[in-house]
């Protein structure tokens, strides 16, 4: 569950999003240029001189009826003679993954719509075959292929329904495994491997719309809650010529196991996939021969807590090995996994976490990756030898402390380097990656940072050790014109669950995007800390300590951290302490108010999971274990269990159209608070989703409501 992630809807500087990533770069295969949509045209930009060449002009993007296509995104075939244009996109849950597709043929100077016999904005994940003679896509939960020469369309599957899903995914797979595009062309272009999700036995959760008609009506969402079986999942291989599907005989139950990742081994007839068991603590990687249908186990690991879905399969050694990130040795490290002899070879080594894999430069026996061995709030680029015999070497200059991201060209020739910190606005530079120098000093990060205005009231980073001996990282923004002899109100921004971290050295730290005004100017101390369980590079034990302890261990860390801060900083007013958070942070806010009412006097909880048994099975069972044979951990971590302890001021905010954290959580909590005669304030937003940003005036109203409640119940200013 990425609860809390939708807060980016308000601002790109939101801290909860972690670190800003280097902008998406559509690299050309040669690695020396990239493609970009500029003013409605697709342009190729060659580095290092930024020479521009228009590849597809607006004239080519003009339809027969005279309309010019608005390019949402595009992909080119291997030789750059055709482009698949995505336009007229519409949302499917969080992202706009359905729309219309057109093929622009630069050789013939033609523009052809794909799937024009299908409903408008119904095509998903269209992509060229390897030789670009065909395009495959999903529409109506079936997979189709269209021959670009003849225009003939063939249905490769015909059994797709609203609940039998071919080539894409159900709500839970999309939300919790980041699964959206559900099919892959074979390297020879003769077949397609695809997921089939069987959600026919998943019950509907019924949301109700009371405002768009004089008669209310239900909005059904197929949603597998904790303890309910997941959707069944199969992998099929469909022959393009015959449209016949052969199902892969993956060992184990198709319902009690997940398949979050699947792809073809390059230049082969083999499929590779990751299977996770229902508890998500056993990960098995299988190799499937698409011809013989033989299935063999390549790699397997288990954990006392959980194992994450892998990012992707990165191939080396003539596609005999792939690079895997795993924390099986206590730290997140890179391994080479040989699919022939099943040998696992450690690449990175040491007491640090690999945060992400950036580039494999096999020709030079080098792998580049992000890490931050000495400061879990930051991020830098490192390298080592791909054979596992090298030392850890820093690539990012140490003179730029903060958060760095790199989008490196496929050949390692150039990169887009992004940098930000709590005191540096996000900046980018194009660089010669082989020399680690900017292409020009005019556009360099060094010059851009030097030209930024100085910040008068900087965010301060701190470490606090709780009474349990746990050291927490955090940031603090003190009031403008701070006077140490006075006492100021404290507002804690909290998330607290394994999906996100908040106490990072990124632009936006110390800025409350929901506050209608300036907290520092008004006289608040604003704080955030990361508890055990936060996805920061502090090792496996730190991250997985929260297993079966959401709502307890994370809450205790946050509460004891605040307790120590109040005890050691005389300028903090113990009588004016507030907390707020969204989604998982909303749950944490409730638990802080209910479990530690003597510390936290005020709280604003937005879209919280008040009862963990109401959330989806993939997320909640991953971090809390399956509820068999007991739900004790779920009950012990749920805010509804402690609602009777409320002493302070609570504002509960929720959208009634939230398909992620259902509004039933608010109603369950309301019942408990009413039962125990606890007064509180409630703000329900009709038909708004988890992001609560739909409808005219919604965002501003939410900010004003939040701000007034904080001002009224945790008054600003030093005393």
N, C-alpha and C positions, 0 to 999 in steps of 0.2 A: 504494500500500500504506500502510495506516495502522498499520504494525507499531509496537507500543509504546502505541497508544491504549487498549488494553484494560486498562491499569493502573488506569484509573478505577474498576475493579471493587473496589478496596481502599478508596479514599477519594475524596471529591469535591474534596479539596484538593490532588490530585496536580499537580505542576508541569508534567508533560509534556502535560497537556491544554491548555496555553496559558493563556488567561485565562477566568475564569468569565464566562459570558454572562448577560445580563439574562434573568430567568425568562421562559418562554414565556407570552405573553399572548394569549388568545383574544378579540381585539377585536371589538366590534360594528361594523357598517358605518358608523354615524354618527361613530365615533371618540371618542365621549364616554362610552362604557361598555365593559365587557368581561364575558365569561362565565367562570365558574369552578365547578369541582366542589367543593362544600363538604359534607362529611359525607354523601356519597352523593346529594346533590341538585345540580341545575344552577341556579346563581344568577346573576342579572345585577346587576352593581355599577356604579352611575352615579357618575361623577366630577363635581365635586371633593369631594362630601360623602360619598362611599362609601355611598350609599343602596342597600340590598339588596332585591331582589325575586326570589322563588323562581319560576323558569321551569318547571322540571320537578321535581316532588316525588317522594319515594320511592314514593308510592302509584301514580304513573303508571309508575314503573320496576319495578313488580311484575308478573311473568309470570303467565299463567293458572294455572300450577300452584303459585303462591304464593311463588315465589322472587324476591328482589329483585336486580336486575342490578347488578353491581359495575362502575362506569364506568371504563374504562381511558382513553378519550378520547371526544370528541364533536365534531360539526360541525352547525351550523344552516343551514337554507336562507336565502335572501336576505331574506325577510320575517319570519323568526324564528318561523314557525308550526310547523315540523317540526325534529326533531333526529335525527341518525343517531348511534346509540350503539354504541361499540366495546367489546367485553367478551370475557372468557374467552380472552385472547390467549396465543399460544405463539411460541417463538423460531423464526426462520428465519435461520440463521447467527448474526449478532450481535444482532439486534433482534427483538422480538416483533411481527412484522408479519402474522401470520395469527390469526384468531379468529372470533368471532360478531358479527353486526350486528343491531340492532333499530332500527325507526323509531318515535319517540315523536311522535304528532300532538297538538299542544296544542289545536288547534281542536276535534277530535273526542274528545279525551281517550282515545286508543287507543294500544296498544303492539303492534307487529307485527314478527315476526322475518323477516329477509331471508334468502333462500337456505336455508330450513329443510329442504329436501330434500337439501342437501349435507352432507358429513361435518362433524362437530363441529369447530370451530376451524379451518376450511379456507378461510374467506373472507379476501380481501386487498383493501385499498385501496378499499373501497366508498365511493361518493360520489353525491350527488344530481345529476340532470340540471339544466340551468339553470332550468327551471320547477318543479323538485322533484316532477314527476309520476312519475319513475322513479328507480331506483337501479341503478348498474352496479357490478360487482365481478369479481374474479378468483377462480377456484377450480379446482384441478387444472390450472393453466396454460392455462385457457380463460377467456374473458370472457363474462359473462352480464349481462342487463338484466332487471329486474323492474318490472312496472307496478304502482304502489302502489294504484291504484284497483281493478284486477281481480285482482291477485295473480298474474297470468300471468308466467312466466319464459321467456325466450328465450336460447338459446345463440348468441352472436354469432360465436364461433369454436368449431370442433369438432376441430381437428387437434392440439390441445395434448397433449403427452406429458411424461415426465420430462425429456426433452432438447429438445423443440420447445416453446418457452416464449412464451406470449402474455400481454401485459399486465404482466409483471414480468421479472426478470432472472436470469442465471446468477451463480455465485459471484464471478467476476472483476469483472463489471460492478458488482455490488453493493458489493464490497469497495473497488474502486479508483476508481470514478466516483460513488459514493454514489447509485447508481441502484436504486430499489426500486419505487416506484409507476410502472407502465409504461403508463398509458393516460390520455387526456385527452378530456373531452366537448367537442364543438364548441360555439361560442357559441349556435347556434340549436337545439342539442339533438337534431339529426337524425342525427348520426354521431359516431363515436369514432375518434380517431387513437391508434394503439398501436404499441409495439415488438414485434417478434417476434425472439427470440433462438434461433438454431439451433446447439445445442451437441451435435448428434448425432455430430460427428467429434472432439469433445474426449475425450481419453483419461481414464479413471478413475485417480485416485491411490488406492491401497488402504491404508487404515489397518487395524490389526489390534487386535481386542479380545480380550485373554487372560484377563480376570477375571470377566466376567459369565456365563460358561458353562464347563462342564468341557471343552468343545471350543471352541477359538478360532474366531472368524469375522471376515471382512473387512467394513470399512465403506468403500464406494466414494464418492469425491468427484470430481465432474468438475472438472478443474483444468488450465487451459492454462499450461504452464510456458514459461520463456524459450525462444525459438526456435520454439515450436509455434504453429500458426495459431490466432488467436482464434476465438470463435464468430462465425457469420455474424449480421448484424443488418439487419433491414428495418423500414420504417415502413409500416403499413397503415392505410387509412381504411375503416371498416366502416359500412355503412348500417344504421341501427337498424331500419327497416321491412323490409328484405329480408335482412339478415344477410350481404350480399355485401361482400367486402373487395376494395378496389382498392389495389394496391401502388404506392408512390411510387418513381418512377424516379430515385433519388439517383445522381448520377454516380459512377463508380468501383466497385471491388470491394466487395461486401457483407461480405467476410471480411477484406480488408486495410485496411479503414477502420472507425473507430468512430463511433457516433452517441450521444454522452453526454447531449445535451440536445435536447428537442423540445417544442413547445407551439403552441397556436393564437394567431394575432394577434387581440387582442380585437375583438369586434364585426365580424368578417370571416369569409371562407371560406378564409383563407390559413393555412398551417402554416409555422412557422419552425423550423429545426433547425441544430445545430452538428455538423459532421463533422470528425473528426480522423483523419489518416492513421495508418498502423501505427506510424510512428516518433514520432507525436504532436508533430511540429514544423511542421505545416501545419494551420491551422484555417480552415475554410470555413463560412460561414453561408449557408444556402440558404432561399429563399422558395418555397413550393409552393402553387399554387392547387388546392384540393381538388376543384374542379369540372372545370377544364380539364386538371389534372395537369401543368400547365406548371411547370418547375423553373428558377429563376433564381438566380444567385449575387449575394448582397447585400454580402458583406464577406469578405475573405481576408487572412490574414497568415501569415508564416513566421518561424522562429527557428532559430538555429544550435544551440540546445539543445532545449527543449520548450515547449509551450504548454498551459496548464491548461484543463480544462473550465470553461466560464463558470458563474457562480452561477445566474443566472436572467435572463430577458428582462424589463426594466423599461421600460414604454412611456410615451411623451410625445408631444406635438404631434399630438393626435388619432390616435394609434397609427401615425403615419407614421415615428416614430423610436423607437429603443430606446437605453438607456444601457448601455455596455459597459465593463468594467474590463479593461485590457490594459497590459502593460509594454513595448509595442513601441518606445517612445521612451527606454527605459532606466530608467524609473520606472513603477510601477503607477499609472496615471491613468484617469480617467473620460472617455469619449468619447460623443458623440451620433452614432449611425449612422442615416442616412436610408435607408429601404428603397426609396424611389422613385428618388432620384438617386445613391444609394450614397456620398454624401458623409460623411466622418468629421470631426467637429468636436471639438477638444479642450476639455474643460470645466475640469479641474483642471490646474494648471501649476506646475512648480517641482521642486527637487531633494528630493522627499519621495515616499513611497509612500502611496497610498490603501489602507487595510487592508480596509475593507468599506464598502458603501453602506448607509446607514441610512434615509434618507427623501428622496424627491423631492417638493418643494413647488412644483409647476409654477405655481400661481396667483401665487406670490410670487417666481418666477424664482430659486429657491434649491434647492440640493442639500446634504444633510447626510451626512457620511461620517466614518469613524474613521481616524485617522492619528496619527503621533508623530514629527514631523520632527527633533526634537533628541535623542530617547532611544528607541532601538530596543527597550528592555525594557518600555516603557510603552504606553499606548493612551488616546487622548482623542477627543472629538467636535469636528469642525470643520464649517464651511460655506463655500460660495462661490456665485457666480451660475451658474445653470444654462446661461446662454448663453455661458459661457466668458470673460466680460469682467470677472469680479470678482477680488478678492484673497482670499487665504486668511485666514479669520477663526476664532479659537478660540471654542468654545461652552462647553466644560468649564472650570470655575473652576481657575485655576492653583494655588490654595491646597491642592488635593487631588492631590498627585503619586501616580501609580500607574496602575492599569488600570481604565478606565471602559467600560461598555457601556450602550446605550440601546435599549429596545424602545418605539418611538414609534407612537402611534395613526395610522391611515390618513390622518386629516385634519391631523395635526400639532398637535392640541390638547393632548394629554397624553402622558406618557412614564413608563415605569418605568426609573429610572436605577440602575444597579448599580455599586458601587465596591469595590475591594480593592487591597491592596498587600502587600508582604512583611511589613509591620508592622500592617496593618489587616485585621481579619477581614471577609469579604464582607458588605456591607450594601446595602440597597435603599431607595429613596425614590420615592414618586409625586410627579410634578412637573407644573406647568403649563408645557408646553413652549414656549408662545408668550412667556411672561415669563421662562422659565428659573429659576423659583423653586419650591421644594417646596410641596406643597399645605398642609402644616402643619409648623411647626418641631418639633413633638413627634416626628413620624416622619421628620424630615430626616436626611440622611447626616451633616450637621455635628453634630447632637446625638448620634447613635448612635456616631460615632467618638469624640466627647468622653467618652462613658461607658465606653468600652472600657478595660480595665486596661492599664497601661503594660507594655511588654515590656522586660525587663531586659537580655537578651542579643540584640540586634538583628542581623539579617542585614546584612552589608556588601556593597555592590556595588562592583565594580572593573572596570578596563580593563587589559588586559595586551597588550603588543606583542611578537610573536614575532620570532625571528631572521630570518624572511622578511618582516618589516615589516607583518604582518597584525595589526590591533587586534581583540582579542576582548573581548566583554562577558561578565561573569560575576558570580556571587554567592558569598559565603563566610560560613559560620556557624562562628565560633570557639568553643572550649570555654568552658563556664562557668568563672568565676574564672581567666580566661586570664592566663598569666604569660609575658611576652615573652621572658624569659631561658631558658625551657624549649623543648624540641623536641617537637612533637606529630605524631601520625600523620595522614595526609591521605587522605580518601576522595573520589574524583571520581564524580559521577553524570553519565552520558553518554547521549545519544541519537545525535546526529550526522548524521542523514539528513534529506532534504528534507520529510518528513511532519510534523515537529514541532520545537518549540523548547523549551528547558529553562531558560535563564537569564533568566526574565521576572520582572518586579516584581509578583508575585501572591502571595496568601496560600498558604502551603505551601512557598515557597522556603526552603531551609535545613532542611526537615523530611524525613527519610528515613522514608517510610511503611512500608518493609519492615523497618526495624530494630526489633527487639523490645526497646525501651528508649528511652533518650534519648542520642543521640550526643554532644550538647554536654555533658551532665552526665557522660558517661563519659570525655570527654577527646579527642574527635575534631575535626579540622577538616574540615568538609563543604563541597564545592565543586561548582559546575557552570558550564560555559562553552558558548557557542554558536559553532560554527565556521562557516566559509563553507559555504553550502548550506542553512543553517537558514532557515526561512521567516519572517524578521523584516524590518521595513521599512528595509532598507539599500540598496535598489536592485537592479535586475536583475543586474548584474555580480556582486554578492555572492551572491545566491541561486542563480544558475546556473553559478557557477564550478565546482560539484561535478559538472557533467555529464561522464559517462564516467569519473568519478574517485571514486565511492563506494568506501570502503575504502582510499583513498590520501590524497587532499587533506584530507578531514575528519579522518583519523587524524593526519596530520602537524600540522594546526592544533591539535588537542587536545594532542598530545604536546609540541609546542614551547611551547604556552601553559603547560603544567604545568612544563616545564623552566625557563621564565623565572620562574615563581612560586617554585619551589624555590631558584633562584639569588638571588632578591631578598628572600626572607623567611626570615630565619635561624631562625624559630620552627617551620618546617616540617621534619620529619624525612625526609630523602631515603631512608632505609632502610625507612620504613614508608609506602608509597604504594600505595593500592588504587584500583581502578576497578570500577564495576558499571553494568549497564544491562539493559534488557529488549527483546527483539526486535531492532529496528534498533540499539538501545543495547547489546544482547547481542553483536551482530556487532562493534560498535565496541570493546567491551571486549576481545573476543578479539584483534582487530587491534592494540590498544594493547599488550596483553601479549606478543604474538608479534613485532610489528615494533619495539617500543621496550622490550625486556625490562630494559634498564638503568635505566629510569625507573619502570616499573610492576612492582611485586613481587607483587601479589595482585590477583585479579579474580574477580568473580561474574558469569557470563554466563547470562542467562535467555532461553530460546526464541530463540536467535540463528539468523540465516541464515548458516550456515557456508560454504555454496557458493552463490554468486549464481545459478548456472545452474539451481538447483532451485526458484527462486521464480516467481511468476506473471508472465506476459508483460506485462500492462498496466503494472504498477508498475516492474518492473526495466528493461524496454525504454524506458520513458519517461525514466528518469534515466541509463541506461547506454548508450542507443542499441541498436538491434537487433543481434543477434550475427552479422550477415551482413556481410562474409564472414569475420570473425574474432571469436573469443571472448576475445581477449587482455585487454581491459579487465576483463571479468568475472573472469578468473583472477587478474589482478593485484590485484583488490580483495577477493578472498575469503579469509577467515581460514584455510581449509584449506591454502592455498598457503604459509602461514608457520608452521604448527603445529610444525614441526621446531625453531623458535627458542625455544620455551617454556623459561623458566628459573625462573619463580616459581611461585606457588600458584594453581591454577585450580579453581573449582567450576563445573561445567556443570549447568544445570537445564533440563529440558524435559518437556513433557507428551506422552505417546505418542499422544494423541487430538487433537493440534493440527492442525486443518484449514487453518490459515493458513500457518504456517511448519512444514513437516512434520518429524516426528521423524527422518526420514532425514538431516537436517542434523546432528543429534547423532551418528548412527551413522557418517556419513562423517568427521566430525571425530575421533571415537573411533578409527577405523581409522588415521588419520594420526598421532595421538598415540601409539598403540600401536606403530606401525611405527617410530617414532623413539625408542621407549623413554622417553616422557615420562609421568611419573606425574601424576595429577590426581584430583579427586573428581567423582563423578557422582551426581545425584539425578534419577531418572526418576519422573514421576507418571503412573500408569496411567490411560489414557483421558481425561486432563484436556486441555482445549482450550488455546488460546493465552493465555487469562487465568489458567489454573491456579487456579481458584477453586471447581471443582465438588467435591462430596463432603465429608462431615463431617470437620472438623479440617484440611482442606487448607491454608487460608490461614494459620492459626496455625503449622502445621508448616513451611510455606515460610518464614515470618518467623523461626522459631527456627533453621532450618537456615542461612539467610542470616546471621543474627546470630552464631551460633557460629563459622562459618567466618571471618568478619571478625575477631571477637575473638581467635580462635586464631592467625590468620596475619598480622594487622595489629593487634597489641596496642594497647589504648587507653591514654590518659594521657600527661602530659608527663614528660619525662626531663631 
